[in-house]
Amino acid sequence: MPFLFVSGTGTGVGKTFSTAVLVRYLADQGHDVLPVKLVQTGELPGEGDIFTIERLTGIAGEEFARFKDPLAPNLAARREGIEPIQFDQIISWLRGFDDPDRIIVVEGAGGLLVRLGEDFTLADVASALNAPLVIVTSTGLGSLNAAELSVEAANRRGLTVLGVLGGSIPQNPDLATMLNLEEFERVTGVPFWGALPEGLSRVEGFVEKQSFPALDAFKKPPAR
């Protein structure tokens, strides 16, 4: 059962829209795709990233846990006075979707090293499942440093980064943003997959024009 993890260089960089684009792309290639949000914080019932992904793609997903306060998951659990997420629980839950013909696209919470529980991060979960990563980055000033740090952190942990994807680019980008788009691949050492247009509200028309060759490594489903 293949996994694909989507992490960000931080919060608010366009990770959810990027996840939706990747989910729709894989589905359009004929794959059975299940989007998964590990932990949602700071959203009302019936709202949040997994519902946004379903609205954008038409594909329903699963969510492991949610907390009231918009904080790192371990801190949100602590504030609510409940037991933090346990590493073994989340690994067991993910493996429960076992199906060799399905791709599980997992959206993290914030960045790669955000604590999901008291003593583990998204990087630890991806490592345990031998899952490759896509890093979603901001595109403006300061983004090169954040992207390079995230890729370096993944590499140090033996994780494979398939590509870096810009989560949002304004219609009229400034000089720093335009130069960053040219530099992401050079400074990170991994393919740069371009950037999603700011204000993207539909993924279907956009996905049809995209190509993510690294995702073609996922085994194609048998013809029916």
Phi and psi in degrees as a GROMACS rama.xvg file:
@    title "Ramachandran Plot"
@    xaxis  label "Phi"
@    yaxis  label "Psi"
@TYPE xy
-79.5657  143.046  PRO-2
-115.909  149.059  PHE-3
-132.293  120.79  LEU-4
-100.147  138.98  PHE-5
-117.278  117.859  VAL-6
-122.729  167.574  SER-7
-122.687  167.598  GLY-8
-79.3797  -7.15357  THR-9
175.437  -164.636  GLY-10
-92.5965  142.491  THR-11
77.5266  26.5754  GLY-12
-99.6343  1.64707  VAL-13
99.978  23.2647  GLY-14
-64.981  -40.6754  LYS-15
-67.81  -44.7529  THR-16
-63.8274  -38.0038  PHE-17
-64.198  -42.2699  SER-18
-60.329  -42.7563  THR-19
-61.1149  -41.18  ALA-20
-62.1315  -43.9028  VAL-21
-68.211  -39.3025  LEU-22
-61.3951  -47.3973  VAL-23
-66.1796  -38.5575  ARG-24
-60.9213  -48.4381  TYR-25
-64.4407  -39.7968  LEU-26
-63.6768  -39.0746  ALA-27
-68.2709  -20.6357  ASP-28
-82.799  0.172058  GLN-29
97.7803  8.49936  GLY-30
-84.9009  150.323  HIS-31
-83.3622  115.47  ASP-32
-119.981  134.797  VAL-33
-120.57  112.258  LEU-34
-78.1189  140.566  PRO-35
-133.707  132.844  VAL-36
-108.593  119.155  LYS-37
-68.1657  -52.6116  LEU-38
-141.984  129.099  VAL-39
-110.907  133.508  GLN-40
-127.154  148.99  THR-41
73.3637  22.7736  GLY-42
-125.6  151.877  GLU-43
-74.8317  158.326  LEU-44
-54.6755  136.81  PRO-45
83.4524  -1.06203  GLY-46
-123.028  163.004  GLU-47
127.315  -176.697  GLY-48
-64.1904  -41.5181  ASP-49
-66.4673  -30.1575  ILE-50
-75.9299  -33.5966  PHE-51
-64.0413  -43.1263  THR-52
-61.5451  -42.6701  ILE-53
-63.5198  -41.7815  GLU-54
-62.8534  -38.0787  ARG-55
-78.7692  -30.4042  LEU-56
-112.59  -20.5458  THR-57
78.4453  10.5131  GLY-58
-114.541  118.753  ILE-59
-74.5058  147.941  ALA-60
-127.305  -167.741  GLY-61
-128.48  152.916  GLU-62
-132.704  132.401  GLU-63
-81.1705  -48.0738  PHE-64
-152.716  157.023  ALA-65
-145.375  151.27  ARG-66
-131.866  154.657  PHE-67
-69.1316  -45.7128  LYS-68
-83.7727  141.327  ASP-69
-77.1754  74.4312  PRO-70
-134.042  171.509  LEU-71
-55.9849  141.755  ALA-72
-53.3709  -40.8633  PRO-73
-66.4308  -36.7497  ASN-74
-72.4711  -37.2617  LEU-75
-63.6837  -42.0373  ALA-76
-63.6946  -41.2145  ALA-77
-62.4581  -42.5686  ARG-78
-65.7033  -34.0425  ARG-79
-80.566  -8.05479  GLU-80
71.3472  29.5677  GLY-81
-116.94  165.06  ILE-82
-65.4289  132.66  GLU-83
-67.748  161.941  PRO-84
-61.3604  138.675  ILE-85
-101.716  140.828  GLN-86
-56.8531  -49.1292  PHE-87
-62.4164  -33.5901  ASP-88
-64.8965  -45.3041  GLN-89
-71.9783  -34.3688  ILE-90
-66.7141  -44.7853  ILE-91
-61.9762  -40.673  SER-92
-63.0265  -45.1421  TRP-93
-64.1636  -41.5138  LEU-94
-69.5682  -15.7096  ARG-95
-68.793  -14.137  GLY-96
-90.2677  23.0216  PHE-97
-54.1889  118.473  ASP-98
-162.551  114.044  ASP-99
-62.3556  -18.6703  PRO-100
-99.2352  6.49238  ASP-101
-109.875  143.466  ARG-102
-106.334  125.109  ILE-103
-97.69  114.905  ILE-104
-99.7533  112.85  VAL-105
-105.516  117.236  VAL-106
-91.671  127.298  GLU-107
-79.7348  -168.873  GLY-108
-119.998  111.814  ALA-109
69.3129  -133.954  GLY-110
-93.4948  178.321  GLY-111
-62.5832  -31.8893  LEU-112
-106.387  13.5661  LEU-113
-63.6432  135.296  VAL-114
-74.8453  117.567  ARG-115
-79.7683  -39.1792  LEU-116
-123.316  -171.261  GLY-117
-67.1994  -26.3282  GLU-118
-134.88  22.8013  ASP-119
-151.667  159.187  PHE-120
-124.694  176.152  THR-121
-59.6682  -36.4406  LEU-122
-59.6883  -38.7652  ALA-123
-66.0982  -39.2614  ASP-124
-66.6306  -46.0646  VAL-125
-60.7827  -40.6296  ALA-126
-63.8678  -42.5213  SER-127
-63.2869  -29.0634  ALA-128
-100.007  3.44285  LEU-129
53.8274  44.8137  ASN-130
-100.543  138.997  ALA-131
-76.0081  165.299  PRO-132
-122.738  152.298  LEU-133
-118.227  130.381  VAL-134
-100.882  122.361  ILE-135
-97.2901  129.603  VAL-136
-123.542  155.029  THR-137
-68.5675  171.786  SER-138
-121.815  -10.3162  THR-139
-84.6657  -166.421  GLY-140
-55.5182  132.157  LEU-141
93.7179  -8.15146  GLY-142
-74.2236  -30.7247  SER-143
-60.9913  -45.0137  LEU-144
-61.8661  -45.8603  ASN-145
-63.8323  -41.2053  ALA-146
-66.5235  -43.6739  ALA-147
-64.8972  -40.7723  GLU-148
-62.1418  -41.7568  LEU-149
-65.7467  -44.0506  SER-150
-65.7311  -40.9265  VAL-151
-62.6207  -41.6915  GLU-152
-62.2453  -40.3572  ALA-153
-65.5124  -45.5757  ALA-154
-61.1843  -39.8681  ASN-155
-62.473  -25.2198  ARG-156
-97.6682  10.0457  ARG-157
75.5057  18.4177  GLY-158
-89.7765  147.778  LEU-159
-94.4128  122.532  THR-160
-99.8778  113.496  VAL-161
-73.1078  -34.5761  LEU-162
-173.957  166.736  GLY-163
-113.893  132.138  VAL-164
-124.75  127.89  LEU-165
-73.3926  123.641  GLY-166
-74.788  -22.6113  GLY-167
-167.247  132.803  SER-168
-130.21  129.855  ILE-169
-66.9244  159.584  PRO-170
-61.5568  -34.2702  GLN-171
-121.978  79.8573  ASN-172
-66.633  147.635  PRO-173
-80.9493  178.878  ASP-174
-60.8643  -44.4803  LEU-175
-59.0796  -43.6992  ALA-176
-64.2161  -45.7241  THR-177
-61.4115  -41.1574  MET-178
-70.5424  -35.6169  LEU-179
-60.1471  -40.5802  ASN-180
-59.0557  -31.5708  LEU-181
-80.0314  -20.1517  GLU-182
-102.072  -19.6271  GLU-183
-52.7732  -47.7768  PHE-184
-65.7026  -39.0245  GLU-185
-66.6367  -45.1379  ARG-186
-78.7409  -27.3374  VAL-187
-92.0682  -25.6145  THR-188
79.2618  10.3226  GLY-189
-127.646  159.979  VAL-190
-59.9987  139.314  PRO-191
-98.6091  124.63  PHE-192
-94.4825  14.0942  TRP-193
87.6786  -169.13  GLY-194
-136.873  145.269  ALA-195
-78.0178  140.004  LEU-196
-67.5417  139.594  PRO-197
-59.9384  138.23  GLU-198
81.3538  12.9475  GLY-199
-58.5404  124.232  LEU-200
-116.786  -14.6964  SER-201
-132.654  141.068  ARG-202
-103.252  -20.6965  VAL-203
-60.863  -54.0067  GLU-204
-64.1629  -33.514  GLY-205
-70.6399  -45.4816  PHE-206
-62.0202  -36.4151  VAL-207
-59.4226  -22.6921  GLU-208
-97.9891  1.18697  LYS-209
-103.017  159.131  GLN-210
-139.844  125.684  SER-211
-122.881  80.1545  PHE-212
-54.6262  -33.3001  PRO-213
-62.2299  -27.7015  ALA-214
-76.4976  -14.1949  LEU-215
-70.0287  -10.7248  ASP-216
-69.0491  -21.7293  ALA-217
-67.5064  134.811  PHE-218
-58.9777  131.221  LYS-219
-70.4449  142.498  LYS-220
-68.2424  151.064  PRO-221
-65.8828  147.283  PRO-222
-66.5206  141.306  ALA-223
